Amino acid sequence: MRSILLLLLAALGAGSAAADVIAVIGTGRVGSALGTEFAELGHTIVYGSRDPSTAAVNELVDRTAGDARATTQAEAVKGADVVILAVPGMLAGDITKNLGDLSGKIIIDPTNPLNFANDKIRHGVDTSNGEIIQAVAADAYVVKAFNVLSWQYMIDPGSSGGPISIPLAGNDPDAKAKVAELVSSLDLHPIDVGPIDHSRWLEGMAVLLIHNNFGPLPAFNLHLREIE
Ligand SMILES: NC(=O)c1ccc[n+]([C@@H]2O[C@H](COP(=O)([O-])OP(=O)(O)OC[C@H]3O[C@@H](n4cnc5c(N)ncnc54)[C@H](OP(=O)(O)O)[C@@H]3O)[C@@H](O)[C@H]2O)c1
């Protein structure tokens, strides 16, 4: 459906103005889902991988539309407008440190720092990854987004059976507006929930989402309705 829309926009001469270079750091489930979906919408995807030469990364690049390519994590962010940090949550701060200069870039943070012990899922940091990443990349614009949604619905939101909200937390209104546009383009519903330190509550929501996903309680997606 999105491909058809994209072809239609291209035929009308529209769509290219909003195209970004998006560095997707991490080529796992979330990186693959968001990379392939944003590529279909006309954005140029540069995957950042610990080993960009593996068969799995090559296969991902092959199935990503446009001029997608893969390189190292630090190389991928150079020249990117937007960086998506699709990496293990407990390592996100350290991985960000190793990316080099992120000044002026929008960083989308879908990560959840989780500890799994004694059959319990726990939020694994004192503050939040959103705050940790913003502190590491002080001159970048960090927006917490996509952390309370399983990767399958990033690819196929319609399979959820109803609207899905993506809460956004960040300190910069322009960066949040830009991320809201990107979220909307995936047929998801963005909702601004305040500054980056509210990431801790969003990361707490992810604990609940994952807890219920493993049953027996009902799995859920978020749908937050704005009051008119
Ligand atoms: N899975 C979901 O449905 C979901 C939903 C919302 C949010 N999240 C959050 O999003 C983040 C990514 O989740 P995921 O499910 O995509 O994880 P994943 O499938 O394990 O992928 C993470 C990727 O990060 C890279 N990576 C792994 N170890 C690394 C290290 N030591 N240093 C640097 N890079 C490393 C790897 O890519 P390379 O091999 O290419 O380096 C790996 O494929 C997590 O924080 C998770 O909590 C997940």
The ligand as an ORCA input file, in Angstrom:
! r2SCAN-3c Opt
* xyz 0 1
  N      11.954     -5.973     19.337
  C      10.951     -5.098     19.481
  O       9.794     -5.375     19.097
  C      11.216     -3.762     20.113
  C      10.178     -2.821     20.134
  C      10.409     -1.554     20.665
  C      11.663     -1.227     21.165
  N      12.658     -2.172     21.154
  C      13.988     -1.767     21.648
  O      14.751     -1.442     20.478
  C      16.110     -1.841     20.648
  C      16.476     -2.843     19.553
  O      15.660     -3.990     19.692
  P      15.751     -5.197     18.648
  O      14.653     -6.119     19.003
  O      15.840     -4.678     17.274
  O      17.134     -5.842     19.072
  P      17.998     -6.848     18.202
  O      17.136     -7.580     17.242
  O      18.803     -7.620     19.182
  O      18.959     -5.875     17.359
  C      19.887     -5.023     18.005
  C      21.012     -4.749     17.019
  O      21.985     -3.932     17.684
  C      23.293     -4.272     17.224
  N      24.102     -4.666     18.384
  C      24.003     -5.789     19.150
  N      24.946     -5.815     20.108
  C      25.653     -4.688     19.956
  C      26.785     -4.158     20.635
  N      27.369     -4.797     21.641
  N      27.294     -2.979     20.213
  C      26.737     -2.328     19.175
  N      25.656     -2.796     18.462
  C      25.140     -3.955     18.864
  C      23.141     -5.477     16.289
  O      23.236     -5.030     14.943
  P      24.574     -5.372     14.108
  O      24.788     -6.833     14.261
  O      24.280     -4.953     12.715
  O      25.681     -4.573     14.750
  C      21.764     -6.010     16.585
  O      21.165     -6.621     15.487
  C      16.200     -2.440     22.051
  O      16.666     -1.453     22.927
  C      14.767     -2.823     22.385
  O      14.511     -2.774     23.780
  C      12.458     -3.416     20.639
*
